[in-house]
Amino acid sequence: MRERSPPGGELRLTVAGEKDSGKAFRKTVILPLGDAGNGAERLAAAGIETREEGGRLLIDNVVFGSAAEKAGLDFDQEIVNLQIPTERPPKQWLFIPAIALVWLVAWLQRRRRDALKVPAATA
């Protein structure tokens, strides 16, 4: 995992596994990440150790009393999906192309109106 999330950020992950009764489940949890560091260090700070097995990413260990345990994560659950917040430009930047489009339409309509004007009849 690359360093994208700011210190104190969150990681949304979807896990799949089996309950004690043998019924399959799938759930999404939000896990608070630790301070800056590489991905493995930040996951360890959240209380998760992982392993890769047969092309699948599995939770190998969950630290007792950690944020991962409080979120309901347990060993041998498969991590199906990871989502981290992405950098996005401010939504106000959308006003610039919108205003430019309105100005273009107004300018084209004004040119059209001036071209369709009928010259006044001379007496």
GIVENBEL-V995826 format. One record per backbone hydrogen bond with DSSP energy under -0.5 kcal/mol. NH is the residue of the N-H (numbers start at 0). CO is the residue of the C=O. E is the energy in kcal/mol with one decimal. If there is no record, write none. Layout:
nh/co/e
NH/CO/E
NH/CO/E
This chain:
nh/co/e
3/1/-1.4
7/33/-1.5
8/5/-2.1
10/30/-2.5
11/82/-2.6
12/10/-0.6
12/28/-2.5
13/80/-2.6
14/12/-0.5
14/26/-2.9
15/77/-2.4
16/24/-2.0
18/22/-2.7
21/18/-1.8
24/16/-2.5
26/14/-2.4
28/12/-2.6
30/10/-3.4
30/28/-0.6
31/29/-0.5
32/8/-3.1
33/41/-0.6
38/0/-0.8
41/37/-2.1
42/38/-2.4
43/39/-2.2
44/40/-2.0
45/41/-1.2
46/42/-0.8
46/43/-0.6
47/42/-2.5
48/60/-2.3
50/57/-2.4
52/55/-2.7
55/52/-1.2
57/50/-3.1
57/55/-0.6
58/76/-2.5
59/48/-2.9
59/57/-0.6
60/48/-1.7
62/46/-2.0
65/62/-1.7
67/45/-1.8
69/65/-2.0
70/66/-1.5
71/68/-1.3
72/67/-2.3
75/58/-3.3
76/73/-1.0
77/15/-2.9
78/56/-3.0
79/13/-2.8
79/77/-0.8
80/13/-1.4
82/11/-2.8
84/9/-0.5
92/89/-1.6
93/90/-1.5
94/91/-1.6
95/92/-0.8
96/92/-0.6
97/93/-1.6
98/94/-2.8
99/95/-2.2
100/96/-2.2
101/97/-2.1
102/98/-2.5
103/99/-2.3
104/100/-2.4
105/101/-2.3
106/102/-2.4
107/103/-2.5
108/104/-2.4
109/105/-2.2
110/106/-2.1
111/107/-2.1
112/108/-2.5
113/109/-2.4
114/110/-1.9
115/111/-1.4
116/112/-0.6
116/113/-0.5
